[in-house]
């Protein structure tokens, strides 16, 4: 069962504390390049965590609005820089 965490730091901490068996974190992003925060966490926890697999997948973004809101009513859209 997936266990969400609020940050990459939290995901690594849960893994090291044996609260989870695995953690899936991004390492590369086609648009944004390397995810340096996770490379730093891998180095910080060298010997305590190990990469055991890789998964590549296409990300499709969607615009979400509250029920009853028409697309023409949207005036501003905010997103993560890599999205």
N, C-alpha and C positions, 0 to 999 in steps of 0.2 A: 504494500500500500504506500503510495507516495506521501511524503511528509514535507509540506512546504516550509521554507525558511525565508526570513525577511531580507537576508543579504547573503552574499557569497561567504563572508566571514562566518556567519551563523551555520551555513551548510558544512563548511570545513570543521567547525567546532563540534557539530553533532557527529560527524564522521569520526573524529579523533576520540570523542568521548564514548564511542560505540553505541550511540543512540540510534544510529542508522547503519545499515550494512554497506550502502553505496551512496554516492552523491553524483548527480549529473550537473555539470557546470559548463558553460561555454568557454572555449579556448580561442576560437577564431570566428570572425564574422566577415562574410564576403564584402560587405560595404564598409565596415568599420575597422577591419584588420584584427590584430591580436587583442584579446581581452587581457590587458596587462595586469589587472587586479588579480586575476586567477593564476597567471604565471607567478606573480609575487607570492600568492598563498601556497602554490606548489613548492616554491623554493623555501619559504618559511617553515613548512611542515615536511621538508625532505626526510625520507625514511619512515615517516608516519603514515603517509598516504601514497598510493600508487595508481597510475593510470592502468586500467584493465580492459578498456574497450573504447570504441569510437562510434559515433552515430552522426551521420550527416542528414539533414532534412531541409526541405524548402519551407520558409516561413511566409505565410500569407497574412497580410494585415487587413483589418476591417475597421470601418468607422462605426462606433456604437453610439446610440442616442437613446434617450428615455422614450418610453412608449408615447405615441402621439406627436413626436417631433418629426417634421418633414425635413428632408435634406436641404430644401431651400431656406429653412430657418437657421441653419448652421452658419455662424458668422466667423468662428475661430476654431481651429483644430490644433491641439497640442500633442506632441509625440516625443518619444525617446529619440535622441539624435541619430541612432543607428536604424531607426525605423523610417 
